[in-house]
Amino acid sequence: MNSEINDEQRLILDSLGRIIERSLPLHEQRRRDAAHEPPYDLLQLLGEAGVLRLPFPVEIGGLGGTWQTVALVQEYLGRHAWMLGSLFNRAVGFGGMGLMTYGSPKQREALMPRLMRGELLFALALTEPDAGSDAAAVTTCAKRTSNGWQLNGRKTWISDAEEADFMVVVARTDPDAHRSVGLTLFLVPKGTPGMRCTPIPKIGNNCLPSFEVDFTDVELAEDAVFGLESQGFANMASTLHYARAGMAASTTGYAGFALELALDHARTRQQFGRPLGAFQALAHRLANMQMRVDQSRLAAHDLAWRISNDHPNARQAAQAKVIATECLQYVTHHGMQILASPGYHADSDMARVWRDSRLYSFGEGSNEIQRNIIAKELGLGKT
């Protein structure tokens, strides 16, 4: 696994740096976070820079890049503009790779060019009031009609639901099938009658709005099915490693940003006539933080290498997600202690990362479930 950044990758990262400097500098990130204003308007800039084309085949207009390059982009965006990196991950890892893996030829032809131009936002509607980690407990149902399907049910904690051009809804289409069998994915266009979104107030991630979504007699065409009928659970499982790879790389970058804040404070803050970092207790704390970030980076880039080379990666994907999200929480916890009162100010960058970090050890697949996967891959059976 080569960790050096080549000239082509450096050019990509430099172009992202210019986008961030021009359109999303740190003061603008603070403003958007305070205003709860997601950077949806900047998605097209990523399309113009070509980064949304990175992992997709040349024959459909992509760049045919490796997932290692994608991981570098994800880590860079996580470190310099987390809110934009999160948006990139959902566009590429969930929307794009879902279309490429189990979308129909018609869906890929219609949607992939728009996605690569930064014109499409996807949201995943999986979680329900009684179905979170137990995804097979979904009760939202879709029944056949003479013209297609009728969808009814309720979803909750759905990111970007109100603005998403398409919501990928997990619904039960075979009520007699056992649990995960009988689930189907549907592409529900924005503004479809019978769909209502209600915002959910949160303590962090202000630029990743979440919603409760009600579906009442929502009429869908036959071609709204995304993937194979009754194989929705398997379809989603086939792309989980992309989402976990994105989470691992981006949160590594975000942890690096928090570490940088703590290091800057430790070097400049004077107490008892010397910098905070000169005190061994704090120096060791920062050393531990640095080791966690380096470990997280190695796990994220090992996973990216495995994806690029088509190696089995179920265990590594789960491990990378756990290592990275718990690294972010570790670094922000200790970063808050190092900054002390300045970090506890409501407007501090460390407080923002600290608040945001709490979501990711249970969001995007809880770390308890990831540890179950790791244990199963180790041959320990059901846990």
VOPAGU-2260 file (C-alpha; in pm, 1 decimal, decimal comma):
REM VOPAGU-2260
SITE   aa  ch    i         X         Y         Z
SITE  MET   A    0       0,0       0,0       0,0
SITE  ASN   A    1     168,2     318,5    -124,2
SITE  SER   A    2      83,2     619,2      94,4
SITE  GLU   A    3     263,9     876,3    -120,2
SITE  ILE   A    4      50,3    1137,0    -294,5
SITE  ASN   A    5     125,7    1143,4    -665,6
SITE  ASP   A    6     121,4    1449,7    -891,3
SITE  GLU   A    7    -230,4    1385,1   -1021,1
SITE  GLN   A    8    -368,4    1346,0    -670,3
SITE  ARG   A    9    -188,9    1661,4    -557,4
SITE  LEU   A   10    -352,8    1857,3    -840,1
SITE  ILE   A   11    -695,1    1730,4    -729,9
SITE  LEU   A   12    -634,0    1829,9    -368,6
SITE  ASP   A   13    -501,0    2170,2    -475,7
SITE  SER   A   14    -818,5    2233,4    -677,7
SITE  LEU   A   15   -1028,2    2143,7    -373,5
SITE  GLY   A   16    -820,5    2382,3    -164,8
SITE  ARG   A   17    -902,0    2664,8    -404,7
SITE  ILE   A   18   -1275,7    2584,1    -389,8
SITE  ILE   A   19   -1269,6    2587,0      -9,9
SITE  GLU   A   20   -1062,8    2904,5       9,4
SITE  ARG   A   21   -1299,9    3083,7    -227,3
SITE  SER   A   22   -1639,9    2945,4    -126,2
SITE  LEU   A   23   -1616,8    2778,1     215,5
SITE  PRO   A   24   -1336,4    2927,0     428,6
SITE  LEU   A   25   -1345,4    2867,2     802,0
SITE  HIS   A   26   -1542,9    3182,2     882,1
SITE  GLU   A   27   -1806,3    3078,8     627,0
SITE  GLN   A   28   -1824,3    2731,2     779,4
SITE  ARG   A   29   -1886,9    2891,3    1118,6
SITE  ARG   A   30   -2159,2    3112,7     969,0
SITE  ARG   A   31   -2333,2    2821,1     797,3
SITE  ASP   A   32   -2317,2    2608,4    1110,1
SITE  ALA   A   33   -2474,3    2885,8    1318,5
SITE  ALA   A   34   -2739,7    2944,7    1051,2
SITE  HIS   A   35   -2806,9    2569,9     998,4
SITE  GLU   A   36   -2735,2    2626,1     626,8
SITE  PRO   A   37   -2608,2    2315,8     440,3
SITE  PRO   A   38   -2365,7    2370,6     149,3
SITE  TYR   A   39   -2596,1    2214,5    -109,3
SITE  ASP   A   40   -2518,5    2508,1    -339,1
SITE  LEU   A   41   -2152,3    2404,7    -349,7
SITE  LEU   A   42   -2212,7    2050,4    -471,6
SITE  GLN   A   43   -2201,7    2174,5    -830,7
SITE  LEU   A   44   -1853,6    2318,2    -768,7
SITE  LEU   A   45   -1734,6    1967,3    -683,8
SITE  GLY   A   46   -1888,5    1854,0   -1010,1
SITE  GLU   A   47   -1708,7    2126,9   -1204,0
SITE  ALA   A   48   -1379,7    2027,1   -1037,3
SITE  GLY   A   49   -1432,1    1669,8   -1158,6
SITE  VAL   A   50   -1406,9    1503,1    -817,1
SITE  LEU   A   51   -1759,6    1360,0    -835,1
SITE  ARG   A   52   -1643,7    1164,1   -1142,5
SITE  LEU   A   53   -1346,2    1006,5    -967,1
SITE  PRO   A   54   -1445,4     642,7    -902,6
SITE  PHE   A   55   -1676,3     592,3   -1198,7
SITE  PRO   A   56   -1592,5     422,4   -1531,7
SITE  VAL   A   57   -1448,8     629,1   -1815,4
SITE  GLU   A   58   -1708,7     491,7   -2056,7
SITE  ILE   A   59   -1989,6     675,1   -1872,7
SITE  GLY   A   60   -1793,9     999,3   -1828,7
SITE  GLY   A   61   -1609,8     913,8   -1508,7
SITE  LEU   A   62   -1236,7     936,3   -1442,6
SITE  GLY   A   63   -1178,6     570,1   -1359,6
SITE  GLY   A   64    -983,0     665,6   -1048,8
SITE  THR   A   65    -893,0     439,6    -759,3
SITE  TRP   A   66   -1071,4     440,4    -425,8
SITE  GLN   A   67    -737,2     540,9    -273,1
SITE  THR   A   68    -769,7     875,7    -451,2
SITE  VAL   A   69   -1130,6     901,4    -333,7
SITE  ALA   A   70   -1010,1     843,2      24,7
SITE  LEU   A   71    -752,8    1122,2      -9,0
SITE  VAL   A   72   -1029,1    1357,2    -123,2
SITE  GLN   A   73   -1254,3    1246,9     163,6
SITE  GLU   A   74    -982,6    1296,7     423,5
SITE  TYR   A   75    -887,4    1635,6     277,9
SITE  LEU   A   76   -1247,4    1758,0     280,0
SITE  GLY   A   77   -1297,1    1619,8     631,1
SITE  ARG   A   78    -998,6    1818,3     755,8
SITE  HIS   A   79   -1068,1    2145,2     575,5
SITE  ALA   A   80   -1446,5    2155,0     519,7
SITE  TRP   A   81   -1627,2    1873,0     700,7
SITE  MET   A   82   -1973,9    1979,1     591,5
SITE  LEU   A   83   -1871,1    1965,0     225,0
SITE  GLY   A   84   -1692,4    1633,6     273,2
SITE  SER   A   85   -2004,0    1481,4     422,9
SITE  LEU   A   86   -2199,6    1593,5     116,6
SITE  PHE   A   87   -1935,5    1445,3    -117,0
SITE  ASN   A   88   -1958,3    1110,1      62,9
SITE  ARG   A   89   -2333,3    1088,2      24,0
SITE  ALA   A   90   -2319,3    1182,5    -344,1
SITE  VAL   A   91   -2042,5     939,3    -439,9
SITE  GLY   A   92   -2042,4     658,6    -185,6
SITE  PHE   A   93   -2416,6     620,1    -149,3
SITE  GLY   A   94   -2584,7     774,8    -454,6
SITE  GLY   A   95   -2326,3     700,1    -724,6
SITE  MET   A   96   -2209,6     359,4    -609,1
SITE  GLY   A   97   -2569,2     254,0    -547,2
SITE  LEU   A   98   -2657,4     342,3    -906,3
SITE  MET   A   99   -2349,6     166,1   -1042,4
SITE  THR   A  100   -2395,7    -146,4    -830,1
SITE  TYR   A  101   -2767,9    -219,9    -850,6
SITE  GLY   A  102   -2933,9      60,5   -1046,4
SITE  SER   A  103   -3099,3     -33,4   -1375,3
SITE  PRO   A  104   -2932,9      68,5   -1703,2
SITE  LYS   A  105   -3212,5     322,3   -1753,3
SITE  GLN   A  106   -3157,7     473,3   -1406,8
SITE  ARG   A  107   -2780,4     492,4   -1456,9
SITE  GLU   A  108   -2818,4     653,6   -1799,2
SITE  ALA   A  109   -3062,6     913,5   -1667,7
SITE  LEU   A  110   -2901,5     995,5   -1333,4
SITE  MET   A  111   -2526,2     933,6   -1340,1
SITE  PRO   A  112   -2439,4    1229,3   -1568,8
SITE  ARG   A  113   -2638,1    1463,4   -1343,1
SITE  LEU   A  114   -2480,5    1318,7   -1028,9
SITE  MET   A  115   -2128,6    1363,7   -1168,5
SITE  ARG   A  116   -2209,8    1725,9   -1255,7
SITE  GLY   A  117   -2315,7    1788,8    -896,5
SITE  GLU   A  118   -2682,8    1831,6    -981,1
SITE  LEU   A  119   -2829,0    1547,8    -771,6
SITE  LEU   A  120   -2866,6    1490,1    -399,5
SITE  PHE   A  121   -2974,0    1151,1    -263,5
SITE  ALA   A  122   -3110,6    1062,9      80,4
SITE  LEU   A  123   -3148,0     717,3     233,2
SITE  ALA   A  124   -3476,2     652,1     415,7
SITE  LEU   A  125   -3410,5     337,6     618,2
SITE  THR   A  126   -3452,5     413,1     990,2
SITE  GLU   A  127   -3798,0     396,5    1147,2
SITE  PRO   A  128   -3922,5     462,1    1500,5
SITE  ASP   A  129   -3889,1      86,3    1572,0
SITE  ALA   A  130   -3620,4      -6,5    1317,7
SITE  GLY   A  131   -3269,4     130,8    1363,9
SITE  SER   A  132   -2980,2    -112,8    1401,7
SITE  ASP   A  133   -3237,0    -387,6    1336,8
SITE  ALA   A  134   -3289,1    -279,8     977,2
SITE  ALA   A  135   -3482,7    -596,3     898,1
SITE  ALA   A  136   -3764,6    -473,9    1128,1
SITE  VAL   A  137   -3882,0    -221,1     866,6
SITE  THR   A  138   -4261,8    -191,5     853,2
SITE  THR   A  139   -4303,1      79,3     587,2
SITE  CYS   A  140   -4477,7    -108,0     308,2
SITE  ALA   A  141   -4524,4     -82,0     -66,2
SITE  LYS   A  142   -4812,4    -261,4    -238,2
SITE  ARG   A  143   -4860,0    -321,1    -607,4
SITE  THR   A  144   -5126,8    -122,3    -790,6
SITE  SER   A  145   -5246,7    -128,8   -1148,5
SITE  ASN   A  146   -4995,7     146,6   -1234,4
SITE  GLY   A  147   -4702,7      56,5   -1010,4
SITE  TRP   A  148   -4677,0      82,9    -631,1
SITE  GLN   A  149   -4837,5     257,9    -335,3
SITE  LEU   A  150   -4609,5     346,3     -43,6
SITE  ASN   A  151   -4716,4     397,6     319,8
SITE  GLY   A  152   -4518,1     432,6     640,1
SITE  ARG   A  153   -4296,3     653,0     850,7
SITE  LYS   A  154   -3919,6     705,4     851,2
SITE  THR   A  155   -3711,9     903,1    1099,2
SITE  TRP   A  156   -3364,7    1058,6    1125,5
SITE  ILE   A  157   -3343,0    1090,0     747,5
SITE  SER   A  158   -3058,7    1321,2     647,4
SITE  ASP   A  159   -3125,2    1575,5     368,1
SITE  ALA   A  160   -3479,3    1443,3     317,9
SITE  GLU   A  161   -3637,5    1779,5     238,0
SITE  GLU   A  162   -3387,4    1885,4     -29,8
SITE  ALA   A  163   -3291,6    1546,4    -176,5
SITE  ASP   A  164   -3375,6    1508,5    -543,4
SITE  PHE   A  165   -3435,7    1139,3    -478,5
SITE  MET   A  166   -3506,4     957,8    -155,6
SITE  VAL   A  167   -3407,5     591,7    -154,2
SITE  VAL   A  168   -3683,2     436,3      56,5
SITE  VAL   A  169   -3657,8      90,3     208,8
SITE  ALA   A  170   -4002,9     -70,4     212,7
SITE  ARG   A  171   -4148,5    -414,1     273,0
SITE  THR   A  172   -4302,2    -553,9     -44,0
SITE  ASP   A  173   -4348,6    -912,9      72,8
SITE  PRO   A  174   -4518,2    -916,0     416,9
SITE  ASP   A  175   -4487,7   -1294,7     437,6
SITE  ALA   A  176   -4111,6   -1306,5     382,6
SITE  HIS   A  177   -3875,4   -1352,6     676,1
SITE  ARG   A  178   -3728,2   -1025,7     805,8
SITE  SER   A  179   -3456,7    -898,6     568,0
SITE  VAL   A  180   -3604,1   -1091,5     276,2
SITE  GLY   A  181   -3895,2    -910,5     114,5
SITE  LEU   A  182   -3753,7    -557,1     140,5
SITE  THR   A  183   -3729,8    -345,9    -174,4
SITE  LEU   A  184   -3563,6     -11,4    -246,8
SITE  PHE   A  185   -3757,7     264,6    -422,7
SITE  LEU   A  186   -3641,5     590,8    -579,5
SITE  VAL   A  187   -3891,7     853,8    -465,6
SITE  PRO   A  188   -3852,5    1189,1    -646,7
SITE  LYS   A  189   -3858,9    1516,2    -455,7
SITE  GLY   A  190   -4205,9    1667,6    -425,9
SITE  THR   A  191   -4395,1    1341,8    -475,7
SITE  PRO   A  192   -4752,1    1388,7    -344,5
SITE  GLY   A  193   -4821,6    1221,3     -11,0
SITE  MET   A  194   -4469,7    1270,6     127,0
SITE  ARG   A  195   -4424,9    1505,9     426,1
SITE  CYS   A  196   -4096,6    1602,6     595,3
SITE  THR   A  197   -4075,5    1734,5     954,2
SITE  PRO   A  198   -3740,8    1873,2    1081,3
SITE  ILE   A  199   -3578,7    1711,8    1386,4
SITE  PRO   A  200   -3384,2    1945,4    1618,2
SITE  LYS   A  201   -3031,6    1822,3    1697,7
SITE  ILE   A  202   -2737,5    1922,1    1915,8
SITE  GLY   A  203   -2478,7    1908,1    1637,6
SITE  ASN   A  204   -2415,6    1855,9    1266,5
SITE  ASN   A  205   -2623,8    2162,6    1192,5
SITE  CYS   A  206   -2541,3    2143,7     821,6
SITE  LEU   A  207   -2669,1    1786,7     797,3
SITE  PRO   A  208   -3040,4    1839,8     864,1
SITE  SER   A  209   -3248,0    1539,2     971,4
SITE  PHE   A  210   -3619,5    1480,0     923,2
SITE  GLU   A  211   -3907,9    1256,5    1007,8
SITE  VAL   A  212   -4075,0    1155,5     681,1
SITE  ASP   A  213   -4434,5    1036,1     647,5
SITE  PHE   A  214   -4554,4     852,8     336,7
SITE  THR   A  215   -4930,6     847,2     289,5
SITE  ASP   A  216   -5063,8     667,1     -18,4
SITE  VAL   A  217   -4759,7     773,3    -220,5
SITE  GLU   A  218   -4804,2     657,8    -581,0
SITE  LEU   A  219   -4490,9     533,3    -755,8
SITE  ALA   A  220   -4433,9     409,4   -1109,3
SITE  GLU   A  221   -4313,6      55,9   -1175,8
SITE  ASP   A  222   -3965,8     182,5   -1267,7
SITE  ALA   A  223   -3925,7     345,0    -925,0
SITE  VAL   A  224   -3788,1      10,3    -799,2
SITE  PHE   A  225   -3416,1      53,8    -728,0
SITE  GLY   A  226   -3235,0    -276,0    -765,4
SITE  LEU   A  227   -3410,1    -611,2    -747,6
SITE  GLU   A  228   -3753,4    -651,1    -595,1
SITE  SER   A  229   -3740,4    -816,3    -249,4
SITE  GLN   A  230   -3359,1    -784,1    -251,0
SITE  GLY   A  231   -3332,0    -436,3     -99,5
SITE  PHE   A  232   -3141,0    -551,4     207,4
SITE  ALA   A  233   -2885,9    -738,7      -4,7
SITE  ASN   A  234   -2860,4    -441,4    -242,7
SITE  MET   A  235   -2773,8    -206,5      43,1
SITE  ALA   A  236   -2528,0    -453,9     193,3
SITE  SER   A  237   -2341,1    -469,0    -137,7
SITE  THR   A  238   -2239,5    -102,6    -105,8
SITE  LEU   A  239   -2191,5     -63,6     270,3
SITE  HIS   A  240   -1812,5     -75,4     241,9
SITE  TYR   A  241   -1818,4     241,2      29,2
SITE  ALA   A  242   -2015,4     430,0     295,7
SITE  ARG   A  243   -1788,6     301,5     572,8
SITE  ALA   A  244   -1479,0     391,3     373,2
SITE  GLY   A  245   -1609,6     744,3     330,0
SITE  MET   A  246   -1691,5     772,8     698,4
SITE  ALA   A  247   -1347,1     644,9     799,4
SITE  ALA   A  248   -1153,5     879,2     571,8
SITE  SER   A  249   -1363,4    1188,5     643,2
SITE  THR   A  250   -1369,0    1146,2    1019,7
SITE  THR   A  251    -992,6    1091,7    1011,7
SITE  GLY   A  252    -964,4    1431,8     846,7
SITE  TYR   A  253   -1203,4    1590,8    1096,8
SITE  ALA   A  254   -1002,4    1442,7    1384,7
SITE  GLY   A  255    -689,7    1586,4    1225,7
SITE  PHE   A  256    -851,7    1929,2    1225,3
SITE  ALA   A  257    -939,9    1897,4    1595,2
SITE  LEU   A  258    -586,3    1783,5    1674,6
SITE  GLU   A  259    -450,8    2086,0    1490,1
SITE  LEU   A  260    -668,3    2315,9    1702,2
SITE  ALA   A  261    -539,1    2153,4    2020,7
SITE  LEU   A  262    -175,1    2169,2    1908,3
SITE  ASP   A  263    -203,6    2537,9    1814,3
SITE  HIS   A  264    -348,0    2614,7    2158,0
SITE  ALA   A  265     -83,5    2408,4    2338,4
SITE  ARG   A  266     194,9    2588,5    2154,4
SITE  THR   A  267      67,1    2942,3    2205,0
SITE  ARG   A  268    -113,2    2940,6    2541,0
SITE  GLN   A  269     126,5    3040,1    2819,8
SITE  GLN   A  270      86,3    2921,6    3180,6
SITE  PHE   A  271     343,1    2951,6    3458,6
SITE  GLY   A  272     586,2    3110,6    3216,2
SITE  ARG   A  273     586,5    2842,6    2946,6
SITE  PRO   A  274     359,2    2698,3    2674,5
SITE  LEU   A  275      98,2    2441,3    2776,3
SITE  GLY   A  276     263,6    2186,9    2549,7
SITE  ALA   A  277     578,9    2200,1    2762,2
SITE  PHE   A  278     394,8    2027,2    3047,6
SITE  GLN   A  279     441,6    1652,5    3019,8
SITE  ALA   A  280      82,4    1568,0    3113,0
SITE  LEU   A  281     -51,5    1768,6    2819,0
SITE  ALA   A  282     231,2    1664,7    2586,7
SITE  HIS   A  283     145,6    1297,6    2648,0
SITE  ARG   A  284    -223,2    1370,2    2592,1
SITE  LEU   A  285    -141,1    1528,4    2254,8
SITE  ALA   A  286      92,5    1241,4    2165,6
SITE  ASN   A  287    -192,7     995,2    2228,5
SITE  MET   A  288    -422,0    1206,3    2012,5
SITE  GLN   A  289    -167,2    1204,9    1729,1
SITE  MET   A  290    -127,1     826,4    1751,5
SITE  ARG   A  291    -504,8     779,6    1730,3
SITE  VAL   A  292    -524,3     997,2    1417,6
SITE  ASP   A  293    -237,1     808,6    1253,2
SITE  GLN   A  294    -397,1     474,1    1337,5
SITE  SER   A  295    -727,2     595,1    1193,5
SITE  ARG   A  296    -557,4     710,9     872,7
SITE  LEU   A  297    -385,9     374,4     827,0
SITE  ALA   A  298    -715,6     188,0     872,3
SITE  ALA   A  299    -898,7     419,1     629,4
SITE  HIS   A  300    -634,6     395,2     357,9
SITE  ASP   A  301    -590,5      20,0     400,4
SITE  LEU   A  302    -964,6     -15,6     339,3
SITE  ALA   A  303    -942,3     211,4      33,7
SITE  TRP   A  304    -656,7      -2,2    -103,5
SITE  ARG   A  305    -863,3    -316,9     -52,4
SITE  ILE   A  306   -1160,7    -164,9    -234,5
SITE  SER   A  307    -938,1     -51,6    -522,8
SITE  ASN   A  308    -791,0    -401,3    -557,3
SITE  ASP   A  309   -1116,7    -596,0    -511,3
SITE  HIS   A  310    -998,5    -767,3    -192,0
SITE  PRO   A  311   -1244,4    -893,9      71,5
SITE  ASN   A  312   -1304,9    -609,4     315,9
SITE  ALA   A  313   -1610,6    -671,4     536,0
SITE  ARG   A  314   -1400,8    -686,5     853,3
SITE  GLN   A  315   -1172,0    -401,7     750,0
SITE  ALA   A  316   -1469,6    -178,9     659,4
SITE  ALA   A  317   -1627,0    -234,0    1000,2
SITE  GLN   A  318   -1292,0    -184,7    1175,0
SITE  ALA   A  319   -1212,8     136,1     988,5
SITE  LYS   A  320   -1552,7     282,2    1075,7
SITE  VAL   A  321   -1510,0     199,7    1446,5
SITE  ILE   A  322   -1148,2     314,5    1468,2
SITE  ALA   A  323   -1212,5     644,9    1289,4
SITE  THR   A  324   -1531,4     747,6    1468,7
SITE  GLU   A  325   -1392,0     659,5    1810,8
SITE  CYS   A  326   -1070,4     841,9    1721,0
SITE  LEU   A  327   -1274,6    1153,6    1645,4
SITE  GLN   A  328   -1452,2    1130,3    1980,4
SITE  TYR   A  329   -1124,6    1067,4    2165,6
SITE  VAL   A  330    -948,4    1361,8    2002,8
SITE  THR   A  331   -1234,8    1604,8    2059,7
SITE  HIS   A  332   -1284,3    1491,0    2420,8
SITE  HIS   A  333    -918,9    1557,5    2501,7
SITE  GLY   A  334    -910,6    1865,7    2281,0
SITE  MET   A  335   -1187,7    2020,3    2488,9
SITE  GLN   A  336    -985,7    1950,8    2804,2
SITE  ILE   A  337    -674,6    2111,2    2655,9
SITE  LEU   A  338    -854,8    2424,7    2536,3
SITE  ALA   A  339   -1061,6    2438,7    2856,5
SITE  SER   A  340   -1278,3    2753,6    2875,5
SITE  PRO   A  341   -1193,7    2884,5    2524,4
SITE  GLY   A  342   -1303,4    2546,6    2385,3
SITE  TYR   A  343   -1627,7    2554,6    2583,1
SITE  HIS   A  344   -1732,2    2882,0    2419,3
SITE  ALA   A  345   -2037,4    2820,3    2202,3
SITE  ASP   A  346   -1862,9    2971,8    1898,2
SITE  SER   A  347   -1536,3    2776,7    1926,1
SITE  ASP   A  348   -1434,1    2543,2    1645,3
SITE  MET   A  349   -1339,6    2273,5    1896,2
SITE  ALA   A  350   -1688,5    2284,4    2047,9
SITE  ARG   A  351   -1839,6    2247,4    1700,7
SITE  VAL   A  352   -1629,8    1939,2    1618,0
SITE  TRP   A  353   -1697,1    1796,5    1966,9
SITE  ARG   A  354   -2073,7    1832,9    1919,0
SITE  ASP   A  355   -2060,2    1690,0    1567,6
SITE  SER   A  356   -1843,1    1392,8    1666,2
SITE  ARG   A  357   -2096,3    1237,8    1901,6
SITE  LEU   A  358   -2320,5    1123,2    1619,1
SITE  TYR   A  359   -2086,1     894,8    1433,8
SITE  SER   A  360   -2029,3     606,2    1673,4
SITE  PHE   A  361   -2398,9     519,3    1639,6
SITE  GLY   A  362   -2487,1     688,6    1309,1
SITE  GLU   A  363   -2420,1     516,4     976,3
SITE  GLY   A  364   -2432,4     176,8    1148,8
SITE  SER   A  365   -2366,1     164,7    1523,7
SITE  ASN   A  366   -2021,8      61,8    1642,5
SITE  GLU   A  367   -2180,7    -221,8    1838,8
SITE  ILE   A  368   -2310,3    -366,2    1511,9
SITE  GLN   A  369   -1966,3    -314,7    1353,1
SITE  ARG   A  370   -1808,3    -515,0    1635,0
SITE  ASN   A  371   -2061,3    -792,4    1571,7
SITE  ILE   A  372   -1947,6    -797,0    1208,7
SITE  ILE   A  373   -1581,7    -810,6    1312,2
SITE  ALA   A  374   -1652,2   -1096,1    1552,0
SITE  LYS   A  375   -1839,4   -1289,0    1282,5
SITE  GLU   A  376   -1552,6   -1239,1    1037,2
SITE  LEU   A  377   -1319,7   -1382,1    1304,1
SITE  GLY   A  378   -1529,0   -1697,6    1304,0
SITE  LEU   A  379   -1693,9   -1633,8    1637,9
SITE  GLY   A  380   -2044,8   -1693,8    1507,5
SITE  LYS   A  381   -2345,1   -1491,0    1611,1
SITE  THR   A  382   -2284,8   -1251,6    1901,2
